[in-house]
């Protein structure tokens, strides 16, 4: 369903006849860095700074974003890309050159140790941040192999999965604006063609597509008929995409002048009050702001480019590796001729979960929904799916992200790029192999597994396989604004709450939906701060989570450091009659987006949660999380990845605990230290220091 636009002027702008060819993301360089917290050695040196980015589609905008080296004149809006593989380690030295904001780095989609061991952050610890003009160091290592149970495999160990991930700023309260400004990039894990069978790799090219949107205030053409750069223009005409060429570097300003929120108007492409001053064009929408007389533009880019061309080479296929870097926008992607029906999509991977890792075949499909943070890999020219020669569009159908329309975000229908298909089909090749059928083996669970120690504020599942967690999403609106809430309780297979016993406060501990506020586990005096509530799985015990949305808006659950799949009736704590893991009472997805991909058995790190029904019935999504890998032990967030919702409180802390040693098992050094250590990490006084 196309969003409801009232009396909207249709696009009067044509895509330039000679649009720029899509440019690949820039590679991050590893260089020798000054000795830092993680010791000597080469590292990716990233600096955050406010600088002029001349490549925001046709505009030049001063933005806080990433750079490398000391020359700010080389900074760009185009995203960076880092590369890593299983068994490798990356070091990142992040210098925060911003004047008044903290900043950090989260590697979305990687399974890497989420622990802060000052002064070096191991893996991905996103609850610390570098203060303005400060520095934070990361040592991001990927294991060569993971337990098979981490991706639903029967094998004891599997190679670390290859695929597409990404990185972005993750300071609670600032995430939306920092990511919207461009603090995000791509991570390629392993071989970029790993999603394809070997017989197709030699004749397939790869393109990486980072979907990114930004809202800007743009000028009108000066009365003199020339811009500051000397470009001729029609006096009084707004300098919108299509009027000026991509890359023209017309000065513009980040944010929406005159709006209630100066950086973001989620209804900018919705119901326009003054349709004679509104434009919906390819890759953008715009309307004149009464307060300033300037146009507010919502610009949709691919790798920072407005409406780029993507040209297939004659006789070759192309793998489009797509990641949604948006802070808040969801894309319902399709490919087809302009104004024509969408073509079938040959989907090779979703969220970095490739064929061969236990994922079920998610297609065939004509559309794929990418909520913020999601990834997809689409093969153009797949065997048995020839493309018609000529021009095609990559576009999003748009939808209204609420069940009742009130306070709704409106994601517009929008063309994003053009695909040029030459004559000459790719050479014959075997068909894409079917993805493994969804397995129904017994899940890896140790229902009586106990933790080695229980930190303050933890909620543990009771012993046995009858229990699951219910995560509740809600929204509170009042005179002081809106808050997005997240709560947790423990229920049995029938949905009855666990009878909590104050003598065992951690078992089945629950809390009502509340906004998350504390970002750092250290207070202003530098003392350790324990969050009031923690979701505490035990490594080795899989869990089912029921995500209940009682609000009228769509959400998108994301957990750091792990993957999950839709739950099944045989999973521990799942409803015995569970047949559909995504339950939307009044069929909102089907009405607005068409049939969603069949995702049973597929693995993700984020998944959409429908809004409640118009009559008030909650929507529910049932997930199975294995918590099988040692790298998952530690503290990290779970939250809605619509970052406006996360910033306003829809987040909680997960702390995966090491299991207590089984009777008769020999203790490892790490287990012994875990048993001896006090909650603050200090060892007892009787433990002598080790001479070095």
LINSULKA-V645000 format. One line per field, one symbol per residue. phi: phi as a letter, one per 20 degrees, with the letter a starting at -180 (. if undefined). psi: psi as a letter, one per 30 degrees, with the letter a starting at -180 (. if undefined). burial: + if it has 16 or more other C-alpha atoms within 10 Angstrom, else -. A space follows every 10 residues. Layout:
# LINSULKA-V645000
phi = ???
psi = ???
burial = ???
This chain:
# LINSULKA-V645000
phi = .fgedeleff fddefgfcff fgefgfefee cfdggcfenf pfbfedcebe bfdeceledd cfcfaebcme effefcfgfe cdcbbgndcd dcdddeefeb cfbbbcefoe dbgececged eemcdeedbe fgmdbcdcce ddffccggff cmdfffccfg ferdcbcafb egncggffff fpeabdcedm ffeffdfgfd ffdcedcdcd ebcbdcddee fgffnbefen ffbegnefee gnfdffnfmf fbcfodfneg dfdbcfdgee fefcffddcd cfmacbbfef fdmeeedddd cclneelfec dffgmcebde ddceeffbed ddebcafgmd ffefdeeeac lmeegndofe fedfbdbced fgnfcbcdee nfgncfdffp dcdebdfmae ebednflefd effbfdaddd dffofffgbg fgfffgfgec ffffbdfdfd ffbcffnfdd ffgodedced eddbcccafe odcddbcbbd cegeneffff dffcfefmgc bfgbefcfed fcefenefde gfccecfdgo dfcdddeddd eedfcbfccf lrcbcgfcff ffnfgfdfcc fdddgdmfgf fednffgfdg nedbdbbfcf fffgeoffec cdcddfldef fefpdaecaf effffffepe bbddceefff ffgneffegf fffffeffge nfegffeffe fc
psi = kkljkkhkkl kgkkkkfilk kkkllkkkkk lklkkafgll lkljjkkklk lkjghibglk kjkkallkaf jfffklfkll klkllkflkk kkjjkjglfg kllakkjjfl jljikjikgk kkcjjggllk lkgakkkkjj kklellkeff ggkfkeklkk kkakalllkh jkffeeeeee fgilaljkja kfgfflleff efgklkkkjj kklkklklll klffgklfgf kkljkfkkil keeklkgfhk klkkljkfle jffkjfgegb jkfiffgkkj lkgllllkke efflkkkjkk ljhfkkhlkj kkkkgllkjj jkkjgkefkk kjklkllkgl kklkkjkflk hgjlkfggkl jfallflkkj lkfllkjkjk hkkfikkkka klkklkfllk hlfgfkgkkj jlkkkelkkj jlljlllkll lkkklklkkh lkljkjfgkl leljlkgljk klllggklkj kkklkkkafg akkklklklk laefgkkkjk jffiffjgkl klklkkekek gkafgglkkj kekkjilkkf jlkkkjjkjg lgllajkkkl hllllkllff lkflkfgkfj fjjjegheee eefaklkjgk flklflkkjl lllfffkkkk kkkkjfhfke ffkakllklk gjfeeeegfi llkkjkkklk klkfkkklee eeeeeeklfg fkllffjllk k.
burial = --++---+-- ----+---++ -++++--+++ ------++-- -+++++++++ ++++++++++ ++++++++-- -+--++++++ ++++++---+ ++++++++-- ++++++++++ ++++++---+ ++++++++++ +++-++++++ +++--+++++ ++++---+-+ ++++++++++ ++++++++++ ++++++++++ -+++++---+ +--+++++++ ++++++++++ ++----+--- --+----+++ ++++++++++ ++++++++-- --++++-+++ ++--+--+++ +++++++++- ---+++++++ ++++++++++ -++--+++++ ++++++++++ +++++++--- -+++++++++ +++++-++++ +++-++++++ ++++++++++ +++---++-- ++++++++++ +++----+++ ++++++++++ ++--++---- -+--+----- --+++++-++ +++++-++++ ++--++++++ +++++----- --++++++++ +++-+-++-- -----+++++ --++++-+++ ---------+ +-++++++++ ++++++++++ ++++++++++ +++++++++- +++++----- +++++++++- -+++-+--++ ++++++++++ +++---++++ ++++++++++ ++++++++++ ++++++++++ ++++++++++ +--------- +--+-+---- --+------- --
